[in-house]
Amino acid sequence: MEHQFDAVIIGSGLAGLRAAIEIGENASVAVLSKVFATRSHSGAAQGGIGAALANEEEDSWEWHMFDTVKGSDYLGDQDAIETMAKDAPRTIFELEHLGVPFNRTSEGKIAQRAFGGHTSGFGKAPVKRACFAADRTGRVILDTLWEQCLQRNTKFFDEFQVLSLMVEDRRCYGVVAYELATGELHTFYSKVVLLATGGAGKIFKTTSNAFASTGDGMALAYRAGAPLEDMEFVQFHPTGIYKLGILISEAARGEGGILLNKDGERFMERYAPVIKDLAPRDMVSRCIMEEVRAGRGIDGQDYVHLDLTHLGEDVINSKLAEITGFARTYAGVDANKEPIPVQPTCHYMMGGIASDVDGRVVVDSSDTPFEGLFAAGECACVSVHGANRLGCNSLLDTLVFGRRSGMEISRYVQRNDFQKPATDFEKAAAAEISGLMTAKGEERIGDIMADMQEVMMDNVSVFRTESPMKEALGKIMELKGRYQHISLQDKGSCFNRDLLDALELGHMLDLAEVIAMGALFRQESRGAHFREDFPERNDDDFLVHTLVRHTDKGPQIFNKPVTITRFQPQERKY
Ligand SMILES: Cc1cc2nc3c(=O)[nH]c(=O)nc-3n(C[C@H](O)[C@H](O)[C@H](O)COP(=O)(O)OP(=O)(O)OC[C@H]3O[C@@H](n4cnc5c(N)ncnc54)[C@H](O)[C@@H]3O)c2cc1C
């Protein structure tokens, strides 16, 4: 079936919906999502969204900018970070006006709480900067934006999985999508495609991410010729529930929770004497692993304790109800009375599709735009998070750059006419699907997926060294070979998960290769990328973005300078 819209947005998380609202009724917009719109991973965000409102204590956007630059280990582009930090208070007031029910102070202002790496006075002390709605911040923002889209008659295509971008000569003409309920293919012609497809945590064995976070948009853009930027920077959140990876938000530490080792010692005091448990995530994750390596994990195992028992039932029930519910359900722990067992969990991709502050996907180091292709949210790399994202800066990123993408798309669709590609992309997608349906190989999708997740977790996660990473890259190439010999059990056309898993696995294998290559290339330690064989940051050689482009001869790495405006790189101490 064929459709035509001025703009097609892939993804109904915060980035996609905020862009859709901005385009509004200026142009025809379709939002496609492989899950029901409000099931997007944004709805799982717990802790909050950062903005220097100064409602609880003195704060300024310059301090927010500084913290983000320092948190990024000086790899974030400072012009983009400035744009985000300055626009943050406006973003929050806009959400408030749209109807987001934020928690309030006793004076009736929007309440704020502390979060890792957010400080006052350029690093002097933790500051309360995170605006929140209990521990369901993403949920309430997502639902509010969705309602706003319904009011504006945005056309939703829920449970439509995009299979390919229609690209010829670096110009995008739309997408081909698969309708999950029927197996029917749909071609969407458009002047603009915005990728807002979220993260790719499912590449790793332990993750806080949803099942849908398989990096489709990044892989589709990469295959279509757009470079991926800084993919080696993968964030491990320090507090996933032991063995499961389900997130216990940093809000737990923002409200006063502390991390303890087997001796009951608050070990973060040793590693970050000023901000302790509120150090940034890359540091806290490494510290937990150091404690475990030194034999100070609980019962000698690979986890530590997150203790909230001193916070009192009032704080727990009013501000941390959701996550303490998770602890009860999934770990059998009553957080009022006993500590929660936690370990680092794969949480966020700092890297993504190289794009500029107006959402335009760029193809080279001089920022030449990819015609008709935009990206925003976690799948994009603008880059505001550099080598390590601070908590609460992702929801902000999705909204600030989702809106800016929407504004630029509104201008773009006015300026440009519809064009159709010469190639029949739907036919190519149909051939790919029928190839998978009729394949008779011996390999099982689940086995390849488990092997990929295992090797990425063991060899390319918090601590990295050359030879295990080379081994991982070799394994990924072997898995790519095995992937050529898969077969599907389900040959049906109604909610064929088997088929979709196969397609998603193909995407994740491409991204795993890019992550491992970038991590091998970067012979230094910066932010979330810690090389045991190169433990120091090396600004002389590596204060650059890593870009990887897909070519016929395989992935090709090149670099782009980091934009430094106000803050010169310094040693990163907390
Ligand atoms: C458990 C958890 C808690 C978090 N808490 C916070 C927090 O408190 N504060 C904060 O700032 N950040 C937080 N984050 C990070 C933040 O929530 C995410 O980075 C952000 O919400 C991503 O939004 P997005 O719009 O880019 O994508 P998502 O919300 O992930 O949405 C992706 C969309 O793309 C669609 N999609 C993907 N592939 C396809 C395809 N092939 N075809 C069609 N549709 C497709 C999906 O269906 C979905 O609609 C948290 C993340 C997690 C996992």
Ligand as a Chemical Component Dictionary entry (heavy atoms), coordinates in Angstrom:
data_LIG
# 
_chem_comp.id                   LIG 
_chem_comp.type                 NON-POLYMER 
_chem_comp.pdbx_formal_charge   0 
_chem_comp.three_letter_code    LIG 
# 
loop_
_chem_comp_atom.comp_id 
_chem_comp_atom.atom_id 
_chem_comp_atom.alt_atom_id 
_chem_comp_atom.type_symbol 
_chem_comp_atom.charge 
_chem_comp_atom.model_Cartn_x 
_chem_comp_atom.model_Cartn_y 
_chem_comp_atom.model_Cartn_z 
_chem_comp_atom.pdbx_ordinal 
LIG C1  C1  C 0 14.734 2.451  32.312 1  
LIG C2  C2  C 0 15.188 3.791  31.786 2  
LIG C3  C3  C 0 15.096 4.925  32.582 3  
LIG C4  C4  C 0 15.520 6.162  32.103 4  
LIG N1  N1  N 0 15.396 7.266  32.902 5  
LIG C5  C5  C 0 15.777 8.479  32.420 6  
LIG C6  C6  C 0 15.585 9.655  33.204 7  
LIG O1  O1  O 0 15.063 9.617  34.310 8  
LIG N2  N2  N 0 15.985 10.841 32.695 9  
LIG C7  C7  C 0 16.567 10.937 31.443 10 
LIG O2  O2  O 0 16.914 12.043 31.026 11 
LIG N3  N3  N 0 16.728 9.840  30.673 12 
LIG C8  C8  C 0 16.343 8.622  31.131 13 
LIG N4  N4  N 0 16.506 7.516  30.342 14 
LIG C9  C9  C 0 16.967 7.673  28.949 15 
LIG C10 C10 C 0 15.809 8.181  28.096 16 
LIG O3  O3  O 0 14.592 7.699  28.596 17 
LIG C11 C11 C 0 15.923 7.746  26.641 18 
LIG O4  O4  O 0 17.213 8.002  26.156 19 
LIG C12 C12 C 0 14.922 8.523  25.786 20 
LIG O5  O5  O 0 13.638 8.420  26.340 21 
LIG C13 C13 C 0 14.924 8.052  24.349 22 
LIG O6  O6  O 0 13.846 8.671  23.695 23 
LIG P1  P1  P 0 13.686 8.570  22.130 24 
LIG O7  O7  O 0 12.529 9.416  21.779 25 
LIG O8  O8  O 0 14.983 8.875  21.481 26 
LIG O9  O9  O 0 13.394 7.017  21.848 27 
LIG P2  P2  P 0 12.423 5.929  22.525 28 
LIG O10 O10 O 0 11.576 6.476  23.583 29 
LIG O11 O11 O 0 13.295 4.762  22.847 30 
LIG O12 O12 O 0 11.474 5.547  21.331 31 
LIG C14 C14 C 0 11.925 4.872  20.184 32 
LIG C15 C15 C 0 10.783 4.761  19.222 33 
LIG O13 O13 O 0 11.250 4.274  17.973 34 
LIG C16 C16 C 0 10.382 3.279  17.518 35 
LIG N5  N5  N 0 11.135 2.405  16.606 36 
LIG C17 C17 C 0 12.367 1.887  16.778 37 
LIG N6  N6  N 0 12.714 1.154  15.709 38 
LIG C18 C18 C 0 11.667 1.207  14.848 39 
LIG C19 C19 C 0 11.411 0.646  13.570 40 
LIG N7  N7  N 0 12.281 -0.150 12.940 41 
LIG N8  N8  N 0 10.216 0.914  12.997 42 
LIG C20 C20 C 0 9.297  1.688  13.600 43 
LIG N9  N9  N 0 9.496  2.252  14.814 44 
LIG C21 C21 C 0 10.677 2.011  15.410 45 
LIG C22 C22 C 0 9.882  2.598  18.762 46 
LIG O14 O14 O 0 8.687  1.901  18.510 47 
LIG C23 C23 C 0 9.688  3.811  19.664 48 
LIG O15 O15 O 0 8.444  4.410  19.400 49 
LIG C24 C24 C 0 16.075 6.261  30.805 50 
LIG C25 C25 C 0 16.170 5.135  30.004 51 
LIG C26 C26 C 0 15.761 3.905  30.489 52 
LIG C27 C27 C 0 15.920 2.703  29.597 53 
# 
loop_
_chem_comp_bond.comp_id 
_chem_comp_bond.atom_id_1 
_chem_comp_bond.atom_id_2 
_chem_comp_bond.value_order 
_chem_comp_bond.pdbx_ordinal 
LIG C1  C2  SING 1  
LIG C2  C3  SING 2  
LIG C2  C26 DOUB 3  
LIG C3  C4  DOUB 4  
LIG C4  N1  SING 5  
LIG C4  C24 SING 6  
LIG N1  C5  DOUB 7  
LIG C5  C6  SING 8  
LIG C5  C8  SING 9  
LIG C6  O1  DOUB 10 
LIG C6  N2  SING 11 
LIG N2  C7  SING 12 
LIG C7  O2  DOUB 13 
LIG C7  N3  SING 14 
LIG N3  C8  DOUB 15 
LIG C8  N4  SING 16 
LIG N4  C9  SING 17 
LIG N4  C24 SING 18 
LIG C9  C10 SING 19 
LIG C10 O3  SING 20 
LIG C10 C11 SING 21 
LIG C11 O4  SING 22 
LIG C11 C12 SING 23 
LIG C12 O5  SING 24 
LIG C12 C13 SING 25 
LIG C13 O6  SING 26 
LIG O6  P1  SING 27 
LIG P1  O7  DOUB 28 
LIG P1  O8  SING 29 
LIG P1  O9  SING 30 
LIG O9  P2  SING 31 
LIG P2  O10 DOUB 32 
LIG P2  O11 SING 33 
LIG P2  O12 SING 34 
LIG O12 C14 SING 35 
LIG C14 C15 SING 36 
LIG C15 O13 SING 37 
LIG C15 C23 SING 38 
LIG O13 C16 SING 39 
LIG C16 N5  SING 40 
LIG C16 C22 SING 41 
LIG N5  C17 SING 42 
LIG N5  C21 SING 43 
LIG C17 N6  DOUB 44 
LIG N6  C18 SING 45 
LIG C18 C19 SING 46 
LIG C18 C21 DOUB 47 
LIG C19 N7  SING 48 
LIG C19 N8  DOUB 49 
LIG N8  C20 SING 50 
LIG C20 N9  DOUB 51 
LIG N9  C21 SING 52 
LIG C22 O14 SING 53 
LIG C22 C23 SING 54 
LIG C23 O15 SING 55 
LIG C24 C25 DOUB 56 
LIG C25 C26 SING 57 
LIG C26 C27 SING 58 
# 
